[in-house]
Amino acid sequence: MGRRTTRGGAAHRWKVLGVGVAANASFAAALGGIPATGVLMRSDYHIGTGALGVVLGMLGLGIVLSELPWGLLTDRWGDRRVLLTGLVTTALALLAMSLWGAPTGTHVPGPTTLAAGLLALGLLGGSVNGSSGRAVMAWFDVHERGLAMSIRQTAVPAGGGLGALVLPALAEHVGFAAVFGVLASMCLVCAVLTIAWLREPVHENEAAHAPHAAQQMGAQEARAASPLGSPSVWRMVMGIGVLCVPQVAVLSFAGIFLHDIGHAGTAAVSATLTAVQGGAAFMRIYGGRWTDRHGERRTWLRGCAALTVALFAGLAVLTAFASPAHGASGALIVLLAALLGLGGIAASAWHGVAFTELATLAGPGRVGTALAMGNTGAFLAFFVAPSVIPLLLSWFAWPAVWTAAACCAALAWPAFAIPRARNCAGQPGDGRERPRSRAAA
């Protein structure tokens, strides 16, 4: 990893990145779009709000349970085989849901069937994250990986936004069979792209001795210590998980907060969330490019954590003065919305850089496992935070929610500290890899 590839590698790496972006976007469309159909799902499947919450939670639970096994399998099988297997089986699960798990005029599947289908979707779709990330890390040089991984990470909000925009209308006018069918088609298209474009890179100095190089690489990977036993990797995973909490808080409850505190309408809520997603996508790419140039990934991560703490602490303080008892003014509501949006951007701007650093810590032979560990921490936050925030609201009020979000971001600060010791793979793990020139690469 990190040396110029042969067989058109300089151009082909962008095709590999395209495969990773498409694969992540296709699964993110399901992850973000299916919950957006919640109101229609509740009526079409004849289930209550409580049952709907359990059913939708199965999708996140499946991802949490499957990320690490898929990551371990990626390091053993290779990214191409795992990504292709995951995309095809996910498409088959969605086709099964379209045929037997969607309401028709004569049959309405029960909540158990729907929950089992979404659980299977999460279990199979968890293969996409680690395998696509491992492929991108293998094809891009050290001075390009931050940008490449950040571009790949923008596929998650982009795909989720596309799903949230398209799937509710599709469910309303055509039905859930079409919803699951369209998602299956997206996965199959990505599988075709994987077959056409994704392969293992061959480096210039390895091409003449490919069999020996492959044998040597296999021996190195076998000897590499597992990230599961590395404290530095676990600290990074913990930092990723806790810094996801304020992000989830904004994405899940910004609309309710703005409505309860400022009586904001749908247009204001949509504008705020659109600004968050657009700003986050821009800052992820900017952060990846900046760290590629300066080699200071830990500095970027700690800066995002510190800024998130400051913004959410300020939001908590101002929210206390925005209660009805204090007669919140229009200007204060605008300020709250601005802080909420900036906080959401700061809490989302670090993903690509963090996963690049996590993969670097683990070493070339364990990228799939390390990325799976990070994704498990991230999706665990997406699973737990929406369950805890309503409890904080019922026990206390909105200031407690934003204070808790600030505290979680504060926990990421020591997790992203620059370590002095070497990582589990024997590589420097301080996030200060210096960018090299293309001639040197």
VEXDREN-2710 file (C-alpha; in Angstrom, 1 decimal):
% VEXDREN-2710
k/r/px/py/pz
1/MET/0.0/0.0/0.0
2/GLY/1.4/3.4/-0.9
3/ARG/3.4/2.5/-4.0
4/ARG/2.6/3.3/-7.6
5/THR/0.5/0.6/-9.2
6/THR/0.8/-0.9/-12.6
7/ARG/-1.9/-1.6/-15.2
8/GLY/-3.3/1.9/-15.3
9/GLY/-3.4/2.1/-11.5
10/ALA/-3.1/5.9/-11.4
11/ALA/-6.4/6.2/-13.2
12/HIS/-8.0/3.0/-12.1
13/ARG/-7.9/3.9/-8.4
14/TRP/-10.6/6.5/-9.1
15/LYS/-12.8/3.7/-10.5
16/VAL/-12.2/1.7/-7.3
17/LEU/-13.2/4.8/-5.3
18/GLY/-16.3/5.1/-7.4
19/VAL/-17.2/1.5/-6.6
20/GLY/-16.8/2.2/-2.9
21/VAL/-18.9/5.4/-3.1
22/ALA/-21.7/3.6/-5.0
23/ALA/-21.8/0.6/-2.7
24/ASN/-21.9/2.8/0.4
25/ALA/-24.5/5.1/-1.1
26/SER/-26.8/2.1/-2.1
27/PHE/-26.8/0.7/1.4
28/ALA/-27.1/4.2/3.0
29/ALA/-30.2/4.8/0.8
30/ALA/-31.8/1.8/2.6
31/LEU/-30.4/2.9/6.0
32/GLY/-31.7/6.5/5.7
33/GLY/-34.7/5.9/3.4
34/ILE/-36.5/3.1/5.1
35/PRO/-36.9/5.0/8.4
36/ALA/-38.2/8.0/6.4
37/THR/-41.1/5.8/5.3
38/GLY/-42.1/5.2/9.0
39/VAL/-45.5/6.9/8.9
40/LEU/-46.5/5.0/5.8
41/MET/-45.0/1.8/7.1
42/ARG/-47.0/2.2/10.3
43/SER/-50.3/2.5/8.4
44/ASP/-49.6/0.0/5.6
45/TYR/-48.3/-2.8/7.9
46/HIS/-51.0/-2.0/10.6
47/ILE/-48.5/-1.6/13.4
48/GLY/-48.3/0.8/16.3
49/THR/-45.6/3.4/17.0
50/GLY/-43.9/1.2/19.6
51/ALA/-43.7/-1.8/17.2
52/LEU/-42.5/0.5/14.5
53/GLY/-39.6/1.6/16.7
54/VAL/-38.6/-2.0/17.3
55/VAL/-38.9/-2.9/13.7
56/LEU/-36.7/-0.1/12.5
57/GLY/-34.2/-0.8/15.3
58/MET/-33.6/-4.2/13.8
59/LEU/-31.9/-2.7/10.8
60/GLY/-29.3/-0.9/13.1
61/LEU/-29.0/-4.0/15.3
62/GLY/-28.1/-6.2/12.3
63/ILE/-25.3/-3.8/11.3
64/VAL/-23.9/-3.7/14.8
65/LEU/-23.8/-7.5/15.0
66/SER/-22.3/-8.1/11.6
67/GLU/-19.7/-5.4/11.1
68/LEU/-16.9/-7.2/12.9
69/PRO/-17.4/-10.7/11.4
70/TRP/-17.5/-9.1/8.0
71/GLY/-14.3/-7.2/8.7
72/LEU/-12.5/-10.3/9.8
73/LEU/-13.7/-12.1/6.7
74/THR/-12.5/-9.2/4.5
75/ASP/-9.0/-9.6/5.8
76/ARG/-9.1/-13.3/5.1
77/TRP/-11.0/-13.4/1.8
78/GLY/-10.1/-10.0/0.3
79/ASP/-12.2/-6.9/-0.3
80/ARG/-13.5/-7.9/-3.7
81/ARG/-15.0/-11.2/-2.7
82/VAL/-16.6/-9.9/0.5
83/LEU/-18.0/-6.8/-1.2
84/LEU/-19.5/-8.8/-4.1
85/THR/-20.9/-11.4/-1.7
86/GLY/-22.5/-8.7/0.5
87/LEU/-24.0/-6.8/-2.3
88/VAL/-25.5/-9.9/-4.0
89/THR/-26.9/-11.3/-0.8
90/THR/-28.3/-7.9/0.3
91/ALA/-30.0/-7.6/-3.1
92/LEU/-31.5/-11.1/-2.7
93/ALA/-32.8/-10.2/0.8
94/LEU/-34.4/-7.0/-0.6
95/LEU/-35.9/-9.0/-3.5
96/ALA/-37.4/-11.5/-1.0
97/MET/-38.8/-8.5/1.0
98/SER/-40.3/-7.2/-2.3
99/LEU/-42.0/-10.5/-3.1
100/TRP/-43.1/-11.7/0.3
101/GLY/-42.5/-8.9/2.8
102/ALA/-44.5/-6.1/1.3
103/PRO/-48.2/-5.4/1.9
104/THR/-50.6/-6.3/-0.9
105/GLY/-54.4/-6.0/-1.3
106/THR/-54.9/-9.5/0.1
107/HIS/-52.0/-10.0/2.5
108/VAL/-50.3/-7.8/5.1
109/PRO/-47.1/-9.3/6.6
110/GLY/-46.9/-9.2/10.4
111/PRO/-44.4/-7.1/12.3
112/THR/-42.3/-10.2/13.0
113/THR/-41.8/-10.8/9.3
114/LEU/-40.9/-7.2/8.7
115/ALA/-38.5/-7.1/11.6
116/ALA/-36.8/-10.3/10.4
117/GLY/-36.4/-8.9/7.0
118/LEU/-34.8/-5.7/8.2
119/LEU/-32.5/-7.6/10.6
120/ALA/-31.3/-9.7/7.6
121/LEU/-30.8/-6.5/5.6
122/GLY/-28.6/-5.1/8.4
123/LEU/-26.7/-8.3/8.8
124/LEU/-25.9/-8.6/5.1
125/GLY/-25.4/-4.9/4.4
126/GLY/-22.8/-4.6/7.1
127/SER/-20.3/-6.1/4.6
128/VAL/-20.2/-2.9/2.5
129/ASN/-18.4/-0.6/4.9
130/GLY/-15.2/-2.5/5.8
131/SER/-14.6/-4.1/2.4
132/SER/-15.0/-0.9/0.4
133/GLY/-12.8/1.0/2.8
134/ARG/-10.1/-1.7/2.6
135/ALA/-10.2/-1.4/-1.2
136/VAL/-9.8/2.3/-1.2
137/MET/-6.9/2.2/1.3
138/ALA/-5.1/-0.4/-0.9
139/TRP/-5.3/1.7/-4.1
140/PHE/-4.5/5.1/-2.8
141/ASP/-1.1/6.4/-1.6
142/VAL/-0.5/7.8/1.9
143/HIS/-0.8/11.4/0.7
144/GLU/-4.2/10.6/-1.0
145/ARG/-6.0/8.4/1.5
146/GLY/-7.5/11.1/3.7
147/LEU/-9.2/12.7/0.7
148/ALA/-10.2/9.3/-0.8
149/MET/-11.7/7.9/2.4
150/SER/-13.5/11.2/3.1
151/ILE/-15.1/11.1/-0.4
152/ARG/-16.1/7.6/0.3
153/GLN/-17.7/8.7/3.6
154/THR/-19.7/11.4/2.0
155/ALA/-21.6/8.6/0.2
156/VAL/-23.4/7.9/3.5
157/PRO/-25.2/11.2/4.0
158/ALA/-25.6/11.5/0.2
159/GLY/-27.2/8.1/-0.1
160/GLY/-29.2/8.5/3.0
161/GLY/-30.5/11.9/1.7
162/LEU/-31.4/10.3/-1.6
163/GLY/-33.3/7.5/0.1
164/ALA/-35.1/9.9/2.4
165/LEU/-36.1/12.0/-0.6
166/VAL/-37.2/9.2/-3.0
167/LEU/-38.5/6.2/-0.9
168/PRO/-41.4/7.9/0.9
169/ALA/-42.9/9.1/-2.3
170/LEU/-42.3/5.6/-3.9
171/ALA/-44.0/3.9/-0.9
172/GLU/-47.0/6.3/-1.1
173/HIS/-47.6/6.1/-4.8
174/VAL/-46.4/2.6/-5.8
175/GLY/-46.0/0.6/-2.6
176/PHE/-43.3/-1.1/-0.5
177/ALA/-42.7/-3.8/-3.0
178/ALA/-41.3/-1.0/-5.3
179/VAL/-39.3/0.4/-2.4
180/PHE/-37.5/-2.9/-1.7
181/GLY/-37.2/-3.6/-5.5
182/VAL/-35.5/-0.3/-6.2
183/LEU/-33.0/-0.8/-3.4
184/ALA/-32.3/-4.3/-4.6
185/SER/-31.6/-2.9/-8.1
186/MET/-29.1/-0.4/-6.7
187/CYS/-27.2/-3.2/-5.0
188/LEU/-27.1/-5.3/-8.1
189/VAL/-25.8/-2.4/-10.2
190/CYS/-23.0/-1.9/-7.6
191/ALA/-22.3/-5.7/-7.8
192/VAL/-21.8/-5.3/-11.6
193/LEU/-19.4/-2.4/-11.0
194/THR/-17.5/-4.5/-8.4
195/ILE/-17.0/-7.3/-10.9
196/ALA/-15.9/-4.8/-13.6
197/TRP/-13.6/-2.5/-11.7
198/LEU/-12.5/-3.9/-8.3
199/ARG/-9.3/-5.9/-8.2
200/GLU/-6.2/-6.2/-6.0
201/PRO/-3.6/-3.6/-7.0
202/VAL/-0.2/-4.8/-8.3
203/HIS/2.7/-2.6/-7.5
204/GLU/5.6/-1.8/-9.9
205/ASN/8.2/-3.5/-7.8
206/GLU/6.0/-6.5/-7.1
207/ALA/4.8/-7.1/-10.7
208/ALA/8.0/-9.0/-11.7
209/HIS/7.8/-11.2/-8.7
210/ALA/4.1/-11.5/-8.1
211/PRO/4.0/-15.1/-6.7
212/HIS/6.8/-14.4/-4.3
213/ALA/5.3/-11.0/-3.3
214/ALA/1.9/-12.6/-2.7
215/GLN/3.5/-15.3/-0.5
216/GLN/5.4/-12.7/1.4
217/MET/2.4/-10.5/1.9
218/GLY/0.4/-13.4/3.1
219/ALA/3.1/-14.3/5.7
220/GLN/3.2/-10.6/6.9
221/GLU/-0.6/-10.5/7.3
222/ALA/-0.6/-13.8/9.2
223/ARG/2.0/-12.4/11.6
224/ALA/0.3/-9.1/12.0
225/ALA/-1.1/-8.6/15.5
226/SER/-4.9/-8.3/15.5
227/PRO/-6.4/-4.8/16.1
228/LEU/-8.7/-6.5/18.6
229/GLY/-5.8/-6.7/21.0
230/SER/-4.5/-3.2/20.4
231/PRO/-5.3/-0.5/23.1
232/SER/-4.5/2.3/20.6
233/VAL/-7.0/0.9/18.1
234/TRP/-9.7/0.5/20.8
235/ARG/-9.1/4.1/21.9
236/MET/-9.7/5.3/18.4
237/VAL/-12.8/3.2/18.1
238/MET/-14.1/4.6/21.4
239/GLY/-13.5/8.1/20.1
240/ILE/-15.4/7.4/16.9
241/GLY/-18.3/6.0/18.8
242/VAL/-18.7/8.8/21.4
243/LEU/-18.2/11.5/18.7
244/CYS/-21.1/10.0/16.7
245/VAL/-23.5/10.7/19.6
246/PRO/-23.9/14.5/19.0
247/GLN/-24.2/13.8/15.3
248/VAL/-27.0/11.3/15.9
249/ALA/-28.6/13.8/18.3
250/VAL/-28.8/16.4/15.6
251/LEU/-29.9/14.1/12.8
252/SER/-32.6/12.4/14.9
253/PHE/-34.0/15.2/17.0
254/ALA/-33.2/18.5/15.4
255/GLY/-36.7/18.7/14.0
256/ILE/-38.4/17.9/17.3
257/PHE/-36.1/20.4/19.1
258/LEU/-36.8/23.3/16.7
259/HIS/-40.5/22.6/16.8
260/ASP/-40.7/22.3/20.6
261/ILE/-38.5/25.3/21.3
262/GLY/-39.1/27.6/18.4
263/HIS/-42.3/26.3/16.8
264/ALA/-40.3/25.9/13.6
265/GLY/-42.1/24.7/10.5
266/THR/-41.2/21.9/8.1
267/ALA/-39.3/24.3/5.8
268/ALA/-37.1/25.6/8.6
269/VAL/-36.3/22.1/9.8
270/SER/-35.5/20.9/6.3
271/ALA/-33.3/23.9/5.7
272/THR/-31.4/23.2/8.9
273/LEU/-30.9/19.5/8.2
274/THR/-29.9/20.2/4.6
275/ALA/-27.3/22.7/5.7
276/VAL/-26.0/20.1/8.2
277/GLN/-25.6/17.4/5.6
278/GLY/-24.2/19.7/2.9
279/GLY/-21.8/21.3/5.3
280/ALA/-20.7/18.0/6.7
281/ALA/-20.0/16.6/3.2
282/PHE/-17.9/19.7/2.3
283/MET/-16.0/19.6/5.6
284/ARG/-15.3/15.9/5.3
285/ILE/-13.7/16.3/1.9
286/TYR/-11.8/19.5/3.0
287/GLY/-10.6/17.7/6.1
288/GLY/-9.3/14.8/4.1
289/ARG/-7.5/17.0/1.7
290/TRP/-6.0/19.2/4.5
291/THR/-4.7/16.2/6.4
292/ASP/-3.2/14.7/3.3
293/ARG/-1.2/17.9/2.7
294/HIS/-0.2/18.5/6.4
295/GLY/-0.1/15.0/7.8
296/GLU/-1.9/16.0/11.0
297/ARG/-4.9/13.7/11.3
298/ARG/-5.0/13.7/15.1
299/THR/-4.9/17.5/15.1
300/TRP/-8.0/17.6/12.8
301/LEU/-9.8/15.0/14.9
302/ARG/-9.1/16.8/18.2
303/GLY/-10.1/20.1/16.6
304/CYS/-13.5/18.7/15.6
305/ALA/-14.0/17.3/19.0
306/ALA/-13.1/20.5/20.8
307/LEU/-15.3/22.6/18.5
308/THR/-18.2/20.2/19.0
309/VAL/-17.9/20.5/22.8
310/ALA/-17.9/24.3/22.6
311/LEU/-20.9/24.5/20.2
312/PHE/-23.1/22.0/22.1
313/ALA/-22.2/23.5/25.4
314/GLY/-23.3/26.9/24.1
315/LEU/-26.4/25.3/22.7
316/ALA/-27.3/23.9/26.1
317/VAL/-26.8/27.2/27.8
318/LEU/-28.9/29.2/25.3
319/THR/-31.6/26.5/25.2
320/ALA/-32.2/27.2/28.9
321/PHE/-33.0/30.8/28.1
322/ALA/-35.2/29.7/25.1
323/SER/-37.8/28.0/27.2
324/PRO/-41.4/29.3/27.0
325/ALA/-41.0/30.6/30.6
326/HIS/-38.3/33.0/29.4
327/GLY/-40.1/34.1/26.3
328/ALA/-37.7/33.1/23.6
329/SER/-37.3/35.7/20.9
330/GLY/-37.1/35.1/17.2
331/ALA/-33.5/36.2/17.1
332/LEU/-32.6/33.7/19.8
333/ILE/-34.4/30.9/17.9
334/VAL/-32.3/31.8/14.8
335/LEU/-29.2/31.6/16.9
336/LEU/-30.2/28.3/18.3
337/ALA/-30.8/26.9/14.8
338/ALA/-27.4/28.2/13.7
339/LEU/-25.6/26.6/16.7
340/LEU/-27.4/23.4/16.1
341/GLY/-26.4/23.4/12.4
342/LEU/-22.8/24.2/13.1
343/GLY/-22.7/21.6/15.9
344/GLY/-24.0/19.0/13.5
345/ILE/-21.4/19.9/10.9
346/ALA/-18.5/19.8/13.5
347/ALA/-19.8/16.5/14.8
348/SER/-19.8/15.0/11.2
349/ALA/-16.7/16.5/9.6
350/TRP/-14.2/14.0/10.9
351/HIS/-15.4/10.6/9.6
352/GLY/-13.0/10.1/6.7
353/VAL/-10.0/11.3/8.6
354/ALA/-10.8/9.1/11.6
355/PHE/-11.2/5.9/9.6
356/THR/-8.0/6.6/7.6
357/GLU/-6.1/7.0/10.9
358/LEU/-7.8/3.8/12.3
359/ALA/-6.7/1.8/9.2
360/THR/-3.2/3.2/9.5
361/LEU/-3.0/2.1/13.1
362/ALA/-4.0/-1.4/12.3
363/GLY/-1.5/-1.9/9.4
364/PRO/-2.1/-3.2/5.9
365/GLY/-3.0/-6.7/6.8
366/ARG/-5.8/-5.8/9.2
367/VAL/-7.6/-2.9/7.6
368/GLY/-10.9/-4.7/7.2
369/THR/-11.0/-5.7/10.9
370/ALA/-10.1/-2.2/12.1
371/LEU/-12.6/-0.5/9.9
372/ALA/-15.3/-2.9/11.0
373/MET/-14.4/-2.1/14.7
374/GLY/-14.8/1.6/13.9
375/ASN/-18.1/1.0/12.1
376/THR/-19.4/-1.1/15.0
377/GLY/-18.7/1.8/17.4
378/ALA/-20.4/4.3/15.0
379/PHE/-23.5/2.2/14.5
380/LEU/-23.7/1.4/18.1
381/ALA/-24.1/5.1/18.8
382/PHE/-26.7/5.3/16.1
383/PHE/-28.6/2.4/17.8
384/VAL/-28.2/3.6/21.4
385/ALA/-28.5/7.4/21.3
386/PRO/-32.0/7.6/19.9
387/SER/-33.1/5.4/22.8
388/VAL/-31.4/7.4/25.5
389/ILE/-32.3/10.9/24.3
390/PRO/-36.1/10.5/24.9
391/LEU/-35.3/9.4/28.5
392/LEU/-33.2/12.5/29.1
393/LEU/-36.1/14.6/27.7
394/SER/-38.6/13.0/30.0
395/TRP/-36.4/13.2/33.1
396/PHE/-34.9/16.7/32.5
397/ALA/-35.2/18.9/29.4
398/TRP/-33.4/19.9/26.2
399/PRO/-30.4/21.5/27.9
400/ALA/-29.6/18.1/29.4
401/VAL/-29.6/16.5/26.0
402/TRP/-27.2/19.0/24.5
403/THR/-25.0/18.9/27.7
404/ALA/-24.8/15.1/27.3
405/ALA/-23.8/15.5/23.6
406/ALA/-21.1/17.9/24.6
407/CYS/-19.8/15.5/27.3
408/CYS/-19.6/12.7/24.7
409/ALA/-17.6/14.9/22.4
410/ALA/-15.3/15.7/25.3
411/LEU/-14.6/12.0/25.8
412/ALA/-13.2/11.9/22.2
413/TRP/-10.5/14.4/23.0
414/PRO/-8.3/12.0/25.0
415/ALA/-9.2/9.1/22.7
416/PHE/-7.6/11.1/19.8
417/ALA/-4.4/12.0/21.7
418/ILE/-1.1/11.5/19.9
419/PRO/0.4/8.2/21.2
420/ARG/4.1/7.9/21.8
421/ALA/4.2/4.1/21.3
422/ARG/4.0/2.2/18.1
423/ASN/0.8/0.6/17.0
424/CYS/0.0/-3.1/16.9
425/ALA/1.4/-3.4/13.4
426/GLY/4.7/-1.8/14.3
427/GLN/3.8/1.4/12.3
428/PRO/4.0/4.9/13.7
429/GLY/0.5/5.7/15.0
430/ASP/0.7/9.4/15.7
431/GLY/-1.3/10.5/12.7
432/ARG/1.7/12.6/11.5
433/GLU/2.6/10.7/8.3
434/ARG/4.2/13.3/6.1
435/PRO/2.8/13.6/2.5
436/ARG/5.2/12.4/-0.2
437/SER/5.7/13.7/-3.7
438/ARG/4.2/11.7/-6.6
439/ALA/7.8/11.0/-7.8
440/ALA/8.6/9.4/-4.5
441/ALA/5.3/7.5/-4.6
END
